Amino acid sequence: MFIRDTNPAHWKLFIFYYNHEEPRLFVPNRTGIPFTLNFAKPVAWVIIGALLALIVFAAVINNRRSAPINSVTSCFPAVHFERALIHSAITLTTSGATWPGVW
């Protein structure tokens, strides 16, 4: 199968494989996930950079499509109606007028 490198000098922070002498870009992981990147290769950093750029790009595009946080009334029209109803009730009670059969 695959020969796993368990030399602690080649594993940075116990999860990042870094070995200049290893010709492979994808190397078997010590445990768990079958493969990891050899971060001694510049292509590995290009792959990580491209993945991060894709994540940032997707977040920016998603943020532009989202509605602003303060537009609650556009999402929930009942909230706008309730606010208008409360405002009119306060206006009527403070002016001395009452609604027939309610107050």
LUMFI-324551 format. One record per residue: residue in one letter; z, y, x of N, C-alpha, C in turn. Coordinates in Angstrom, 3 decimals. Layout:
<sites>
gunu=A nzz=Z nyy=Y nxx=X cazz=Z cayy=Y caxx=X czz=Z cyy=Y cxx=X $
...
</sites>
This chain:
<sites>
gunu=M nzz=0.000 nyy=-1.180 nxx=0.844 cazz=0.000 cayy=0.000 caxx=0.000 czz=0.000 cyy=1.237 cxx=0.885 $
gunu=F nzz=0.879 nyy=2.204 nxx=0.604 cazz=0.961 cayy=3.430 caxx=1.387 czz=2.188 cyy=3.391 cxx=2.281 $
gunu=I nzz=2.042 nyy=3.941 nxx=3.470 cazz=3.173 cayy=4.020 caxx=4.385 czz=3.884 cyy=5.345 cxx=4.125 $
gunu=R nzz=5.141 nyy=5.268 nxx=3.761 cazz=5.933 cayy=6.465 caxx=3.486 czz=6.627 cyy=6.917 cxx=4.759 $
gunu=D nzz=6.531 nyy=8.213 nxx=5.022 cazz=7.187 cayy=8.795 caxx=6.197 czz=8.598 cyy=9.201 cxx=5.808 $
gunu=T nzz=9.577 nyy=8.558 nxx=6.372 cazz=10.977 cayy=8.873 caxx=6.066 czz=11.663 cyy=9.621 cxx=7.194 $
gunu=N nzz=10.894 nyy=10.107 nxx=8.153 cazz=11.469 cayy=10.867 caxx=9.262 czz=11.996 cyy=12.201 cxx=8.724 $
gunu=P nzz=13.294 nyy=12.473 nxx=8.858 cazz=13.853 cayy=13.726 caxx=8.303 czz=13.285 cyy=14.988 cxx=8.954 $
gunu=A nzz=12.736 nyy=14.870 nxx=10.161 cazz=12.166 cayy=16.046 caxx=10.819 czz=10.891 cyy=16.525 cxx=10.118 $
gunu=H nzz=10.234 nyy=15.658 nxx=9.364 cazz=8.998 cayy=16.021 caxx=8.681 czz=9.231 cyy=16.506 cxx=7.253 $
gunu=W nzz=10.451 nyy=16.463 nxx=6.784 cazz=10.769 cayy=16.880 caxx=5.413 czz=11.652 cyy=18.126 cxx=5.458 $
gunu=K nzz=11.112 nyy=19.240 nxx=4.999 cazz=11.858 cayy=20.500 caxx=4.947 czz=12.528 cyy=20.631 cxx=3.580 $
gunu=L nzz=13.796 nyy=20.941 nxx=3.588 cazz=14.593 cayy=21.064 caxx=2.366 czz=14.531 cyy=19.788 cxx=1.526 $
gunu=F nzz=14.305 nyy=18.667 nxx=2.150 cazz=14.285 cayy=17.337 caxx=1.546 czz=13.126 cyy=17.086 cxx=0.589 $
gunu=I nzz=12.294 nyy=18.081 nxx=0.288 cazz=11.200 cayy=17.858 caxx=-0.662 czz=9.826 cyy=18.289 cxx=-0.138 $
gunu=F nzz=9.754 nyy=19.167 nxx=0.854 cazz=8.485 cayy=19.664 caxx=1.368 czz=8.110 cyy=18.916 cxx=2.634 $
gunu=Y nzz=6.957 nyy=18.243 nxx=2.597 cazz=6.494 cayy=17.484 caxx=3.758 czz=5.715 cyy=18.414 cxx=4.663 $
gunu=Y nzz=6.053 nyy=18.446 nxx=5.960 cazz=5.425 cayy=19.348 caxx=6.924 czz=5.249 cyy=18.593 cxx=8.230 $
gunu=N nzz=4.004 nyy=18.134 nxx=8.490 cazz=3.719 cayy=17.362 caxx=9.690 czz=2.298 cyy=17.691 cxx=10.156 $
gunu=H nzz=2.179 nyy=18.360 nxx=11.308 cazz=0.873 cayy=18.740 caxx=11.856 czz=0.061 cyy=17.520 cxx=12.268 $
gunu=E nzz=0.719 nyy=16.479 nxx=12.656 cazz=0.019 cayy=15.298 caxx=13.173 czz=-0.547 cyy=14.406 cxx=12.068 $
gunu=E nzz=-0.110 nyy=14.586 nxx=10.852 cazz=-0.585 cayy=13.789 caxx=9.727 czz=-1.941 cyy=14.324 cxx=9.271 $
gunu=P nzz=-3.009 nyy=13.485 nxx=9.263 cazz=-4.333 cayy=13.998 caxx=8.874 czz=-4.520 cyy=14.130 cxx=7.359 $
gunu=R nzz=-3.688 nyy=13.493 nxx=6.556 cazz=-3.865 cayy=13.516 caxx=5.107 czz=-3.296 cyy=14.787 cxx=4.484 $
gunu=L nzz=-3.964 nyy=15.243 nxx=3.431 cazz=-3.451 cayy=16.388 caxx=2.670 czz=-2.416 cyy=15.914 cxx=1.653 $
gunu=F nzz=-2.703 nyy=14.829 nxx=0.960 cazz=-1.766 cayy=14.243 caxx=0.013 czz=-1.102 cyy=13.040 cxx=0.677 $
gunu=V nzz=0.208 nyy=13.104 nxx=0.790 cazz=0.959 cayy=12.032 caxx=1.443 czz=1.934 cyy=11.421 cxx=0.438 $
gunu=P nzz=2.273 nyy=10.151 nxx=0.604 cazz=3.242 cayy=9.544 caxx=-0.310 czz=4.614 cyy=10.199 cxx=-0.170 $
gunu=N nzz=5.234 nyy=10.429 nxx=-1.277 cazz=6.565 cayy=11.019 caxx=-1.287 czz=7.591 cyy=9.960 cxx=-0.878 $
gunu=R nzz=8.744 nyy=10.424 nxx=-0.449 cazz=9.781 cayy=9.465 caxx=-0.047 czz=10.269 cyy=8.643 cxx=-1.216 $
gunu=T nzz=10.504 nyy=9.294 nxx=-2.327 cazz=10.946 cayy=8.601 caxx=-3.548 czz=10.365 cyy=9.332 cxx=-4.744 $
gunu=G nzz=10.338 nyy=8.697 nxx=-5.854 cazz=9.955 cayy=9.365 caxx=-7.098 czz=8.456 cyy=9.541 cxx=-7.245 $
gunu=I nzz=8.022 nyy=10.767 nxx=-7.342 cazz=6.621 cayy=11.108 caxx=-7.567 czz=5.782 cyy=10.477 cxx=-6.457 $
gunu=P nzz=4.633 nyy=9.876 nxx=-6.802 cazz=3.877 cayy=9.136 caxx=-5.788 czz=3.350 cyy=9.969 cxx=-4.626 $
gunu=F nzz=2.944 nyy=11.220 nxx=-4.860 cazz=2.338 cayy=12.000 caxx=-3.787 czz=2.892 cyy=13.410 cxx=-3.734 $
gunu=T nzz=2.779 nyy=14.008 nxx=-2.561 cazz=3.132 cayy=15.407 caxx=-2.355 czz=2.126 cyy=16.009 cxx=-1.383 $
gunu=L nzz=2.144 nyy=17.308 nxx=-1.234 cazz=1.231 cayy=17.981 caxx=-0.303 czz=1.827 cyy=18.024 cxx=1.093 $
gunu=N nzz=0.956 nyy=17.967 nxx=2.079 cazz=1.358 cayy=18.179 caxx=3.461 czz=1.235 cyy=19.684 cxx=3.728 $
gunu=F nzz=2.340 nyy=20.384 nxx=3.745 cazz=2.329 cayy=21.840 caxx=3.847 czz=1.991 cyy=22.332 cxx=5.242 $
gunu=A nzz=1.748 nyy=21.443 nxx=6.180 cazz=1.269 cayy=21.843 caxx=7.493 czz=-0.222 cyy=22.166 cxx=7.449 $
gunu=K nzz=-0.902 nyy=21.734 nxx=6.402 cazz=-2.337 cayy=21.999 caxx=6.229 czz=-2.530 cyy=23.298 cxx=5.460 $
gunu=P nzz=-3.418 nyy=24.186 nxx=5.932 cazz=-3.655 cayy=25.452 caxx=5.218 czz=-4.201 cyy=25.253 cxx=3.802 $
gunu=V nzz=-4.915 nyy=24.168 nxx=3.573 cazz=-5.466 cayy=23.912 caxx=2.236 czz=-4.344 cyy=23.723 cxx=1.214 $
gunu=A nzz=-3.223 nyy=23.176 nxx=1.641 cazz=-2.087 cayy=22.994 caxx=0.730 czz=-1.590 cyy=24.343 cxx=0.225 $
gunu=W nzz=-1.547 nyy=25.329 nxx=1.097 cazz=-1.099 cayy=26.659 caxx=0.684 czz=-2.122 cyy=27.322 cxx=-0.237 $
gunu=V nzz=-3.413 nyy=27.044 nxx=-0.007 cazz=-4.444 cayy=27.570 caxx=-0.908 czz=-4.286 cyy=26.959 cxx=-2.301 $
gunu=I nzz=-4.008 nyy=25.665 nxx=-2.371 cazz=-3.802 cayy=24.997 caxx=-3.660 czz=-2.595 cyy=25.589 cxx=-4.387 $
gunu=I nzz=-1.494 nyy=25.772 nxx=-3.682 cazz=-0.291 cayy=26.354 caxx=-4.302 czz=-0.559 cyy=27.790 cxx=-4.755 $
gunu=G nzz=-1.248 nyy=28.570 nxx=-3.920 cazz=-1.579 cayy=29.951 caxx=-4.287 czz=-2.473 cyy=30.022 cxx=-5.510 $
gunu=A nzz=-3.455 nyy=29.117 nxx=-5.595 cazz=-4.353 cayy=29.095 caxx=-6.754 czz=-3.591 cyy=28.718 cxx=-8.021 $
gunu=L nzz=-2.673 nyy=27.767 nxx=-7.922 cazz=-1.873 cayy=27.395 caxx=-9.094 czz=-0.976 cyy=28.538 cxx=-9.554 $
gunu=L nzz=-0.361 nyy=29.229 nxx=-8.609 cazz=0.486 cayy=30.371 caxx=-8.975 czz=-0.340 cyy=31.503 cxx=-9.579 $
gunu=A nzz=-1.532 nyy=31.756 nxx=-9.013 cazz=-2.404 cayy=32.791 caxx=-9.563 czz=-2.843 cyy=32.443 cxx=-10.975 $
gunu=L nzz=-3.109 nyy=31.170 nxx=-11.228 cazz=-3.489 cayy=30.738 caxx=-12.570 czz=-2.351 cyy=30.937 cxx=-13.568 $
gunu=I nzz=-1.137 nyy=30.656 nxx=-13.146 cazz=0.024 cayy=30.843 caxx=-14.017 czz=0.239 cyy=32.326 cxx=-14.331 $
gunu=V nzz=0.130 nyy=33.178 nxx=-13.310 cazz=0.304 cayy=34.624 caxx=-13.521 czz=-0.808 cyy=35.161 cxx=-14.421 $
gunu=F nzz=-2.038 nyy=34.717 nxx=-14.170 cazz=-3.167 cayy=35.158 caxx=-14.996 czz=-2.964 cyy=34.759 cxx=-16.458 $
gunu=A nzz=-2.535 nyy=33.532 nxx=-16.705 cazz=-2.299 cayy=33.080 caxx=-18.071 czz=-1.174 cyy=33.877 cxx=-18.729 $
gunu=A nzz=-0.134 nyy=34.214 nxx=-17.965 cazz=0.974 cayy=34.998 caxx=-18.529 czz=0.520 cyy=36.409 cxx=-18.887 $
gunu=V nzz=-0.313 nyy=37.009 nxx=-18.048 cazz=-0.803 cayy=38.371 caxx=-18.325 czz=-1.705 cyy=38.370 cxx=-19.550 $
gunu=I nzz=-2.607 nyy=37.409 nxx=-19.626 cazz=-3.500 cayy=37.328 caxx=-20.790 czz=-2.695 cyy=37.077 cxx=-22.066 $
gunu=N nzz=-1.703 nyy=36.212 nxx=-21.999 cazz=-0.875 cayy=35.932 caxx=-23.169 czz=-0.080 cyy=37.157 cxx=-23.581 $
gunu=N nzz=0.396 nyy=37.943 nxx=-22.614 cazz=1.175 cayy=39.139 caxx=-22.932 czz=0.308 cyy=40.198 cxx=-23.593 $
gunu=R nzz=-0.959 nyy=40.289 nxx=-23.206 cazz=-1.845 cayy=41.285 caxx=-23.825 czz=-2.175 cyy=40.935 cxx=-25.265 $
gunu=R nzz=-2.183 nyy=39.647 nxx=-25.595 cazz=-2.508 cayy=39.231 caxx=-26.953 czz=-1.309 cyy=39.310 cxx=-27.886 $
gunu=S nzz=-0.106 nyy=39.392 nxx=-27.371 cazz=1.095 cayy=39.386 caxx=-28.196 czz=1.283 cyy=40.732 cxx=-28.875 $
gunu=A nzz=1.929 nyy=40.704 nxx=-30.005 cazz=2.272 cayy=41.933 caxx=-30.707 czz=3.502 cyy=42.545 cxx=-30.056 $
gunu=P nzz=3.648 nyy=43.859 nxx=-30.124 cazz=4.851 cayy=44.483 caxx=-29.580 czz=6.103 cyy=43.974 cxx=-30.278 $
gunu=I nzz=7.215 nyy=44.034 nxx=-29.584 cazz=8.473 cayy=43.502 caxx=-30.113 czz=8.966 cyy=44.324 cxx=-31.311 $
gunu=N nzz=8.708 nyy=45.630 nxx=-31.299 cazz=9.264 cayy=46.476 caxx=-32.350 czz=8.420 cyy=46.461 cxx=-33.629 $
gunu=S nzz=7.393 nyy=45.644 nxx=-33.720 cazz=6.585 cayy=45.613 caxx=-34.933 czz=7.059 cyy=44.505 cxx=-35.871 $
gunu=V nzz=8.341 nyy=44.530 nxx=-36.183 cazz=8.917 cayy=43.502 caxx=-37.055 czz=8.345 cyy=43.616 cxx=-38.453 $
gunu=T nzz=8.099 nyy=44.829 nxx=-38.909 cazz=7.624 cayy=44.996 caxx=-40.281 czz=6.214 cyy=44.474 cxx=-40.458 $
gunu=S nzz=5.399 nyy=44.448 nxx=-39.393 cazz=4.057 cayy=43.908 caxx=-39.547 czz=4.094 cyy=42.388 cxx=-39.642 $
gunu=C nzz=5.068 nyy=41.759 nxx=-39.016 cazz=5.196 cayy=40.302 caxx=-39.087 czz=5.867 cyy=39.871 cxx=-40.384 $
gunu=F nzz=6.826 nyy=40.665 nxx=-40.842 cazz=7.601 cayy=40.323 caxx=-42.033 czz=7.541 cyy=41.484 cxx=-43.018 $
gunu=P nzz=6.546 nyy=41.495 nxx=-43.916 cazz=6.433 cayy=42.614 caxx=-44.866 czz=7.645 cyy=42.766 cxx=-45.765 $
gunu=A nzz=8.381 nyy=41.680 nxx=-46.004 cazz=9.554 cayy=41.774 caxx=-46.870 czz=10.618 cyy=42.674 cxx=-46.250 $
gunu=V nzz=10.694 nyy=42.715 nxx=-44.931 cazz=11.667 cayy=43.585 caxx=-44.268 czz=11.333 cyy=45.040 cxx=-44.556 $
gunu=H nzz=10.055 nyy=45.387 nxx=-44.507 cazz=9.649 cayy=46.762 caxx=-44.795 czz=9.961 cyy=47.111 cxx=-46.255 $
gunu=F nzz=9.686 nyy=46.198 nxx=-47.180 cazz=9.969 cayy=46.442 caxx=-48.591 czz=11.463 cyy=46.609 cxx=-48.823 $
gunu=E nzz=12.272 nyy=45.767 nxx=-48.163 cazz=13.720 cayy=45.859 caxx=-48.330 czz=14.248 cyy=47.186 cxx=-47.804 $
gunu=R nzz=13.735 nyy=47.635 nxx=-46.660 cazz=14.174 cayy=48.936 caxx=-46.121 czz=13.816 cyy=50.064 cxx=-47.080 $
gunu=A nzz=12.620 nyy=50.030 nxx=-47.676 cazz=12.209 cayy=51.064 caxx=-48.621 czz=13.074 cyy=51.030 cxx=-49.875 $
gunu=L nzz=13.415 nyy=49.833 nxx=-50.328 cazz=14.255 cayy=49.692 caxx=-51.514 czz=15.652 cyy=50.244 cxx=-51.261 $
gunu=I nzz=16.223 nyy=49.943 nxx=-50.116 cazz=17.557 cayy=50.452 caxx=-49.767 czz=17.523 cyy=51.967 cxx=-49.634 $
gunu=H nzz=16.464 nyy=52.492 nxx=-48.997 cazz=16.352 cayy=53.945 caxx=-48.838 czz=16.264 cyy=54.638 cxx=-50.198 $
gunu=S nzz=15.492 nyy=54.078 nxx=-51.132 cazz=15.383 cayy=54.711 caxx=-52.448 czz=16.693 cyy=54.597 cxx=-53.232 $
gunu=A nzz=17.430 nyy=53.510 nxx=-53.070 cazz=18.716 cayy=53.364 caxx=-53.751 czz=19.714 cyy=54.366 cxx=-53.217 $
gunu=I nzz=19.720 nyy=54.584 nxx=-51.900 cazz=20.630 cayy=55.576 caxx=-51.317 czz=20.263 cyy=56.967 cxx=-51.787 $
gunu=T nzz=18.971 nyy=57.254 nxx=-51.864 cazz=18.528 cayy=58.577 caxx=-52.317 czz=18.933 cyy=58.810 cxx=-53.767 $
gunu=L nzz=18.779 nyy=57.810 nxx=-54.615 cazz=19.137 cayy=57.973 caxx=-56.019 czz=20.639 cyy=58.128 cxx=-56.215 $
gunu=T nzz=21.442 nyy=57.377 nxx=-55.486 cazz=22.887 cayy=57.463 caxx=-55.694 czz=23.463 cyy=58.747 cxx=-55.116 $
gunu=T nzz=22.903 nyy=59.247 nxx=-54.038 cazz=23.435 cayy=60.494 caxx=-53.478 czz=22.978 cyy=61.709 cxx=-54.263 $
gunu=S nzz=21.867 nyy=61.590 nxx=-54.993 cazz=21.406 cayy=62.735 caxx=-55.771 czz=22.070 cyy=62.795 cxx=-57.148 $
gunu=G nzz=22.851 nyy=61.764 nxx=-57.497 cazz=23.534 cayy=61.761 caxx=-58.779 czz=22.787 cyy=60.998 cxx=-59.844 $
gunu=A nzz=21.553 nyy=60.634 nxx=-59.576 cazz=20.770 cayy=59.879 caxx=-60.568 czz=21.118 cyy=58.406 cxx=-60.462 $
gunu=T nzz=20.934 nyy=57.688 nxx=-61.520 cazz=21.185 cayy=56.233 caxx=-61.506 czz=19.996 cyy=55.509 cxx=-62.079 $
gunu=W nzz=19.882 nyy=54.233 nxx=-61.692 cazz=18.828 cayy=53.420 caxx=-62.279 czz=19.340 cyy=52.872 cxx=-63.606 $
gunu=P nzz=18.537 nyy=52.910 nxx=-64.634 cazz=19.009 cayy=52.417 caxx=-65.936 czz=19.323 cyy=50.928 cxx=-65.889 $
gunu=G nzz=20.501 nyy=50.574 nxx=-66.306 cazz=20.910 cayy=49.207 caxx=-66.402 czz=21.363 cyy=48.582 cxx=-65.076 $
gunu=V nzz=21.283 nyy=49.335 nxx=-63.973 cazz=21.675 cayy=48.744 caxx=-62.682 czz=23.008 cyy=49.325 cxx=-62.214 $
gunu=W nzz=23.167 nyy=50.617 nxx=-62.273 cazz=24.399 cayy=51.246 caxx=-61.747 czz=25.336 cyy=51.592 cxx=-62.856 $
</sites>
